[in-house]
């Protein structure tokens, strides 16, 4: 007597996979202008990576770059070397 094969695994969650989109946006915005947006997009990238079974590396990088942007901007402002800070 043969036993039947087990059923196939369920397909991945349906919908649009925006893991790479959120990660790249987070990295670019975290490096160039808005640290807080880098952190937010990094979180969205990690959330989607977990949902779709992908690597969350881009999300982690976006969060790190966003934090570096915020800390670096605070240091530059505190020392008076921030290039866009008007001291008039």
Secondary structure by P-SEA (a helix, b strand, c coil): cccccccccccccccccaaaaaaaaaaaaaacccaaaaaaaaaaaaaaaaaacccaaaaaaaaaaaaaaaaaaaaaaaaccccccccc
